Amino acid sequence: MKVALFLEEAGLEYEAIPIDTKLGDQHTPTFRAINPNGKVPALTDGDAVIFDSNAILLYLAERTGKFLPRPDAGSAARAELLSWLMFVATGVGPYSGQCVHFRLFAPERLAYPIKRYDFEARRHWQIVDDRLAGTGHMVGGTYSIVDMAVWGWAPRIPFMLGDEAAMAEFPHIARLMAEIDARPAAARARAIETRHPFKGDFDEAAMRNLYPQIFAPDPATARAR
Ligand SMILES: N[C@@H](CCC(=O)N[C@@H](CS)C(=O)NCC(=O)O)C(=O)O
């Protein structure tokens, strides 16, 4: 969604190709040739092949010169932009994802992983909220790819934390999300997925495509073979 948001905001022409991860489209040789990590999103642009959502945002921002308030490579301002972009990619995203996984999808609902990831996800979101309390945006005092990166995750905070009221804890995030949601580009980005009939059922086939480790042998057993 964050890549779709950029493409729509920048008015770029693009073709959205649905990859239905519950059906296992991410594991086809054709898709793996684009993203060896087998995850969406990925983008091709002429000879350029890019995967990982924040890398795509940075690529598109550099390519177009848009939504990049810290453009000078090697500058202190650029360091700030990179720090926050990577913080979202390596902290906010993975901790929030594991928070959902251990609470809802792990074969055993173990107390400690649920506690650890809930704690870490909330800690990361609090850092984002505190950051937004300052100038209202993640970097440069203006709408940028880092805000778009946050928008890709933040609307799902109540679901990710398993807490309907969670957004009330992050008023600055809630305000920024409302601002971005009110932009016509955000509505156009969200409309993309409604045009594709994605598999809805979280059945065993979907679980095997998304969480193959659940069905893999225990590592100790596999080593002993
Ligand atoms: N770091 C990656 C994470 C991408 C990711 O986890 N994508 C999920 C969907 S949101 C996916 O493709 N899952 C399929 C799978 O794990 O098989 C990014 O930001 O692009």
The ligand as a Gaussian input file, in Angstrom:
#p B3LYP/6-31G(d) Opt

LIG

0 1
 N       10.627000      -6.181000       4.564000
 C        9.620000      -6.466000       3.580000
 C        8.510000      -7.290000       4.192000
 C        7.496000      -7.701000       3.169000
 C        6.483000      -8.694000       3.693000
 O        6.622000      -9.251000       4.799000
 N        5.474000      -8.922000       2.884000
 C        4.431000      -9.886000       3.218000
 C        3.072000      -9.269000       2.968000
 S        2.835000      -7.839000       3.894000
 C        4.544000     -11.085000       2.299000
 O        4.811000     -10.930000       1.126000
 N        4.328000     -12.275000       2.843000
 C        4.369000     -13.473000       2.061000
 C        5.174000     -14.567000       2.716000
 O        5.764000     -14.335000       3.791000
 O        5.216000     -15.653000       2.133000
 C        9.084000      -5.165000       2.964000
 O        8.966000      -4.168000       3.684000
 O        8.805000      -5.145000       1.752000

